[in-house]
Amino acid sequence: MKGRGKLYLIPTRLGDNPPLEVLPISIKKIIELVDDYIVENEKSARKFIKKICPRKPQPKLNLYPLNKYSKQEEIISYLNPCLEGKNMGLLSEAGCPGIADPGADIVKLAHEQGIRVVPLVGPSSIILALMASGMNGQNFAFNGYLPIDLKEKRQALKALEKKSAEEGQSQIFIETPYRNNKILEDLISILHPDTRICVACDLTLPTEYINTQSAGNWKKIKIDLHKRPSIFIIQKD
């Protein structure tokens, strides 16, 4: 719609590596031009913008917080700069906005208000893990977090394993980083020994680890995933 600004969906790093090692130069060009951002965390967003564009004056930045404390009546007004003709950026805390990320609510609002949405290229831990897993990349599902309760978790995993076997569908999920070792133990003990499990952690970082093995083979492997951002994928052939 003429006269309205664009909403740029700006991916960020998955860790603390130099931004332009994993992000295209096009992101730097957009950040140089945009002063209004919707962000999960103001402090880390400012740090990221400074890393990308060290000469950009921080006082010029207008940041709107989007997290569990944001009130709905405030969120509705966040895109006002776009309605006034200014371009805006939507920044994820890690990876791509809108993918396992609260930014989807803003994108939905942008479409409702006739604002053009422009996704930019950048790393998605979910897609990178699937690419490297050797599992079905044509039929897959992202399931978010599994239940914490062991009985409910067992039921959920058995249901995902059954669906994977029936439909050939890769099942992807994540866990709070300090529970990673526990979830891998649960996968090994609950799933059929032949079900494949991919563990992909610290993606794009020097400590990156990606391994796909059967649940039976994982019993022989020792890996410490504690507080290391990880993606888990299972597939029952």
C-alpha positions as CSV (number, residue, x, y, z in Angstrom):
1,M,0.0,0.0,0.0
2,K,1.4,3.3,-1.1
3,G,2.8,5.6,1.7
4,R,3.3,2.8,4.2
5,G,6.7,1.5,5.4
6,K,7.8,-2.1,5.1
7,L,8.3,-4.5,8.0
8,Y,11.7,-6.3,7.5
9,L,12.1,-9.7,9.3
10,I,15.7,-9.6,10.4
11,P,17.4,-12.9,11.4
12,T,20.1,-12.8,14.1
13,R,23.0,-15.0,15.0
14,L,22.5,-18.4,16.8
15,G,25.5,-17.6,19.1
16,D,28.2,-15.1,19.7
17,N,30.2,-15.6,16.5
18,P,30.9,-12.5,14.2
19,P,27.6,-11.6,12.6
20,L,28.7,-11.3,9.0
21,E,30.2,-14.8,9.2
22,V,26.6,-16.2,9.2
23,L,24.5,-13.3,7.9
24,P,24.4,-11.8,4.4
25,I,25.5,-8.2,3.8
26,S,21.9,-7.4,2.9
27,I,21.1,-7.4,6.6
28,K,23.7,-4.8,7.3
29,K,22.3,-2.6,4.5
30,I,18.8,-2.7,6.0
31,I,20.0,-2.0,9.6
32,E,21.9,1.0,8.4
33,L,18.7,2.5,7.1
34,V,16.1,1.4,9.7
35,D,15.8,3.1,13.2
36,D,12.6,1.5,14.5
37,Y,12.7,-2.1,15.7
38,I,10.4,-4.6,17.5
39,V,12.6,-6.8,19.7
40,E,12.5,-9.5,22.3
41,N,15.2,-8.0,24.4
42,E,16.4,-4.4,24.2
43,K,19.9,-4.9,25.6
44,S,20.8,-7.8,23.2
45,A,19.1,-6.1,20.3
46,R,21.2,-3.0,20.8
47,K,24.3,-5.1,21.1
48,F,23.5,-6.9,17.8
49,I,22.8,-3.7,15.9
50,K,26.1,-2.2,17.2
51,K,28.0,-5.3,16.1
52,I,26.5,-5.0,12.6
53,C,26.7,-1.2,12.3
54,P,29.2,0.2,14.8
55,R,28.7,3.8,13.6
56,K,24.9,3.8,13.9
57,P,24.0,6.3,16.7
58,Q,22.2,4.3,19.5
59,P,20.1,7.3,20.6
60,K,18.4,7.2,17.2
61,L,17.0,3.8,17.8
62,N,13.4,3.3,18.8
63,L,12.9,-0.2,20.3
64,Y,9.5,-1.8,21.1
65,P,9.7,-4.8,23.4
66,L,7.8,-8.0,22.3
67,N,7.9,-10.6,25.1
68,K,5.7,-12.2,27.7
69,Y,5.4,-8.9,29.6
70,S,4.1,-6.9,26.5
71,K,0.5,-5.9,26.8
72,Q,-1.8,-6.5,23.9
73,E,-3.0,-2.9,23.8
74,E,0.7,-1.8,23.4
75,I,1.5,-4.4,20.7
76,I,-1.3,-3.1,18.5
77,S,0.4,0.3,18.3
78,Y,3.9,-1.1,17.5
79,L,3.5,-0.8,13.8
80,N,2.4,2.8,13.9
81,P,5.7,3.9,12.4
82,C,5.0,1.7,9.3
83,L,1.6,3.3,9.0
84,E,3.4,6.7,9.1
85,G,5.6,5.7,6.2
86,K,8.7,4.5,8.1
87,N,10.4,1.1,7.5
88,M,10.7,-1.1,10.6
89,G,12.7,-4.2,11.6
90,L,11.5,-7.2,13.5
91,L,14.4,-8.8,15.4
92,S,14.4,-12.3,16.8
93,E,16.5,-13.1,19.9
94,A,18.2,-15.9,17.9
95,G,17.6,-17.1,14.4
96,C,14.6,-16.1,12.2
97,P,11.7,-14.0,13.4
98,G,8.4,-15.8,13.4
99,I,9.9,-19.3,13.6
100,A,9.5,-20.6,17.2
101,D,9.4,-16.9,18.0
102,P,6.7,-14.5,19.2
103,G,7.3,-12.3,16.1
104,A,4.5,-14.2,14.3
105,D,2.0,-12.1,16.1
106,I,3.5,-8.9,14.7
107,V,3.6,-10.3,11.2
108,K,0.0,-11.3,11.4
109,L,-0.9,-7.7,12.5
110,A,1.2,-6.3,9.6
111,H,-0.8,-8.3,7.0
112,E,-4.0,-7.1,8.6
113,Q,-2.9,-3.5,8.4
114,G,-1.8,-3.8,4.7
115,I,1.9,-3.5,5.6
116,R,4.4,-5.2,3.2
117,V,6.4,-7.9,5.0
118,V,9.9,-8.6,3.8
119,P,11.7,-11.7,5.1
120,L,15.5,-11.6,5.0
121,V,17.9,-14.5,4.6
122,G,19.5,-15.8,7.8
123,P,20.1,-18.9,9.9
124,S,17.3,-21.0,11.3
125,S,18.4,-23.7,13.7
126,I,15.4,-25.8,12.8
127,I,16.1,-25.8,9.1
128,L,19.9,-26.2,9.5
129,A,19.3,-29.2,11.8
130,L,16.9,-30.9,9.4
131,M,19.3,-30.3,6.5
132,A,22.1,-32.1,8.3
133,S,19.9,-34.9,9.9
134,G,19.5,-37.2,6.9
135,M,15.8,-37.3,7.7
136,N,12.8,-36.5,5.6
137,G,13.0,-32.9,4.5
138,Q,9.9,-33.1,2.3
139,N,7.5,-34.1,5.1
140,F,8.3,-32.8,8.6
141,A,6.7,-31.1,11.6
142,F,8.0,-28.8,14.2
143,N,6.4,-29.6,17.6
144,G,7.9,-27.0,19.9
145,Y,8.4,-28.3,23.5
146,L,7.4,-31.7,24.7
147,P,5.5,-32.1,28.1
148,I,7.7,-32.0,31.2
149,D,5.8,-34.7,33.0
150,L,7.4,-38.0,32.2
151,K,4.1,-39.9,31.7
152,E,2.8,-37.2,29.3
153,K,6.2,-37.0,27.6
154,R,6.2,-40.7,27.0
155,Q,2.7,-40.5,25.5
156,A,3.7,-37.6,23.3
157,L,6.9,-39.3,22.0
158,K,5.1,-42.5,21.3
159,A,2.4,-40.6,19.3
160,L,5.1,-38.7,17.3
161,E,7.0,-42.0,16.7
162,K,3.8,-43.6,15.4
163,K,3.0,-40.7,13.2
164,S,6.6,-40.7,11.8
165,A,6.3,-44.4,11.0
166,E,2.9,-44.1,9.3
167,E,3.6,-40.9,7.3
168,G,7.3,-41.0,6.9
169,Q,7.3,-37.6,8.7
170,S,10.4,-36.2,10.5
171,Q,9.4,-34.9,14.0
172,I,11.3,-31.9,15.3
173,F,11.2,-30.4,18.8
174,I,13.3,-28.3,21.2
175,E,13.9,-28.3,24.9
176,T,15.0,-25.8,27.5
177,P,18.8,-26.0,27.3
178,Y,19.4,-27.1,30.9
179,R,17.0,-30.1,30.3
180,N,18.8,-31.3,27.1
181,N,20.7,-34.2,28.7
182,K,17.5,-35.4,30.3
183,I,15.4,-35.3,27.1
184,L,18.1,-37.3,25.3
185,E,18.0,-39.9,28.0
186,D,14.3,-40.0,27.7
187,L,14.4,-40.4,23.9
188,I,16.8,-43.3,24.2
189,S,14.8,-45.1,26.8
190,I,11.3,-44.5,25.4
191,L,11.7,-44.8,21.6
192,H,12.1,-48.0,19.7
193,P,15.8,-49.0,19.4
194,D,15.6,-48.6,15.6
195,T,14.1,-45.1,15.6
196,R,16.6,-42.6,14.4
197,I,17.4,-39.6,16.6
198,C,19.3,-36.5,15.4
199,V,20.9,-34.2,17.9
200,A,22.0,-30.8,16.5
201,C,23.5,-28.3,19.0
202,D,25.5,-25.1,18.9
203,L,24.7,-24.7,15.2
204,T,27.0,-22.3,13.2
205,L,29.3,-22.1,16.2
206,P,32.9,-23.6,16.5
207,T,31.4,-26.1,19.0
208,E,28.7,-27.3,16.6
209,Y,27.7,-30.9,17.1
210,I,25.4,-32.9,14.8
211,N,24.8,-36.6,15.0
212,T,22.1,-38.9,13.8
213,Q,22.0,-42.5,15.2
214,S,19.4,-45.1,16.1
215,A,18.1,-44.9,19.7
216,G,20.0,-48.2,20.3
217,N,23.3,-46.7,19.1
218,W,22.8,-43.5,21.2
219,K,23.1,-45.7,24.3
220,K,26.8,-46.1,23.5
221,I,27.5,-42.3,22.9
222,K,28.4,-39.8,25.6
223,I,27.8,-36.2,24.9
224,D,27.1,-33.3,27.3
225,L,24.3,-31.0,25.9
226,H,23.8,-29.1,29.2
227,K,22.9,-25.4,28.4
228,R,23.8,-25.9,24.7
229,P,21.0,-24.7,22.4
230,S,19.8,-27.9,20.7
231,I,17.4,-29.3,18.1
232,F,16.1,-32.8,18.3
233,I,14.6,-34.8,15.4
234,I,13.2,-38.3,15.3
235,Q,12.1,-40.5,12.5
236,K,10.8,-44.1,12.5
237,D,11.4,-45.8,9.2
